[in-house]
Amino acid sequence: MRFALLLHVWGVVIWVGGMFFAYTALRPTARDVLDPPQRLTLWAGTFRRFFPSVWLSVAAILGSGLYLIMAQYRGFAHAPVYIHAMLGVGVLMMLIFGHVFFAPYRRLRRAVLAQDWPAGARQLAQLRVLIGINLLLGLVNIAIALLG
């Protein structure tokens, strides 16, 4: 069970920590110092490197979380309400990430390749909103986990 908990925490740290860094440090700095073509290219490259880690984190979080529910509570029926809340928020985050990856991120990549900077800027704006929502949900979920 300890290894499952370790995988779970690593997944959360990588995903939520990465969003926090990108949103609070990289985003404002990129906005302040880069012109749109460089900024959009930076973001497309950053997401290309970060998103595989998010996919692994999602798998680790979901797999270890379900294992912990089964091992510790012998199923959902015996799990406390905060565990159900964590699962619900986590699944919502995963669905938002899936949308981010398969819709605005793909459109951002295409826009950068085509050097269509206005289209890329629209996609980046959508990504900013969705990642901001997921960051807030991740922080809420951490609070739920710790405060139970």
C-alpha positions in Angstrom: 0.0 0.0 0.0 2.9 2.4 0.7 4.2 2.0 -2.9 0.7 2.8 -4.2 0.5 5.9 -2.0 4.0 7.0 -3.2 2.9 6.6 -6.9 -0.3 8.6 -6.1 1.6 11.4 -4.4 4.3 11.5 -7.2 1.6 11.8 -9.8 -0.2 14.6 -8.0 3.1 16.5 -7.4 4.2 16.2 -11.0 0.8 17.2 -12.5 -0.3 19.9 -10.1 3.2 21.2 -9.4 3.8 21.5 -13.2 0.6 23.4 -13.7 1.4 25.7 -10.8 4.9 26.5 -12.2 3.6 27.0 -15.7 0.7 29.2 -14.6 2.5 31.4 -12.0 6.0 31.6 -13.3 6.4 30.6 -16.9 3.2 32.2 -18.3 3.8 35.7 -16.9 7.5 35.7 -17.8 6.8 34.4 -21.4 4.1 37.1 -21.8 6.5 39.9 -20.6 9.6 39.0 -22.6 8.6 37.1 -25.8 6.8 38.2 -28.9 3.8 36.1 -29.9 5.6 33.8 -32.4 8.3 32.9 -29.8 5.8 32.7 -27.0 3.5 30.4 -28.9 6.4 28.2 -30.0 7.7 28.1 -26.4 4.3 26.9 -25.2 3.8 24.3 -27.9 7.3 22.9 -27.0 6.7 23.1 -23.3 3.4 21.2 -23.6 5.0 18.6 -25.9 7.5 17.8 -23.1 5.1 18.1 -20.2 2.0 16.3 -21.4 3.6 12.8 -21.6 4.4 13.3 -17.8 0.7 14.2 -17.2 -0.5 11.1 -19.0 1.8 9.0 -16.8 0.6 10.9 -13.8 -3.0 10.4 -14.7 -2.4 6.6 -15.0 -0.5 6.5 -11.7 -3.1 8.6 -9.8 -6.1 6.7 -11.1 -4.5 3.2 -10.8 -3.1 3.8 -7.4 -6.2 5.5 -6.1 -8.4 2.7 -7.2 -6.0 0.2 -5.7 -5.9 2.1 -2.4 -9.7 2.3 -2.2 -9.9 -1.5 -2.7 -7.1 -2.3 -0.4 -7.9 0.1 2.4 -11.7 0.3 2.3 -12.5 -2.9 0.5 -14.4 -1.0 -2.1 -16.4 2.2 -2.7 -19.2 1.3 -0.4 -17.0 1.5 2.7 -14.9 4.5 1.6 -15.5 7.8 3.4 -17.2 10.6 1.6 -14.0 12.6 1.2 -12.5 9.7 -0.9 -15.5 9.8 -3.2 -15.1 13.6 -3.4 -11.4 13.2 -4.3 -12.2 10.6 -7.0 -14.9 12.9 -8.5 -12.7 15.9 -8.6 -9.8 13.8 -9.9 -11.9 12.3 -12.7 -13.2 15.8 -13.7 -9.5 17.0 -13.9 -8.7 14.0 -16.1 -11.6 14.8 -18.4 -10.5 18.4 -18.6 -7.0 17.3 -19.4 -8.2 15.0 -22.1 -10.1 17.8 -23.7 -7.0 20.1 -23.4 -4.8 17.5 -25.0 -7.1 16.5 -27.9 -8.6 19.9 -28.7 -6.9 23.2 -28.0 -3.4 21.8 -27.6 -3.6 20.0 -31.0 -5.0 23.2 -32.6 -2.1 25.2 -31.0 0.5 22.8 -32.5 -1.1 23.1 -35.9 -1.3 26.9 -35.7 2.4 27.1 -34.7 3.4 24.8 -37.5 1.4 26.9 -39.9 2.7 30.1 -38.3 -0.9 31.2 -37.8 -0.2 33.4 -34.8 -3.7 34.7 -34.2 -5.2 31.2 -34.3 -2.4 30.0 -31.9 -3.1 32.9 -29.5 -6.8 31.9 -29.4 -5.9 28.3 -28.5 -3.3 29.4 -25.9 -6.0 31.6 -24.3 -8.3 28.6 -24.1 -5.5 26.4 -22.7 -4.8 29.1 -20.1 -8.4 29.0 -18.8 -8.7 25.2 -18.8 -5.3 24.7 -17.1 -6.2 27.4 -14.5 -9.4 25.5 -13.7 -7.5 22.3 -13.4 -4.9 23.9 -11.2 -7.6 25.2 -8.9 -9.3 21.8 -8.8 -6.0 20.1 -8.1 -5.3 22.4 -5.1 -8.9 21.8 -3.9 -8.3 18.0 -4.2 -5.1 18.3 -2.2 -7.0 20.1 0.5 -9.8 17.5 0.5 -7.1 14.7 0.8 -5.3 16.4 3.7 -8.4 17.7 5.6 -10.6 14.7 4.8 
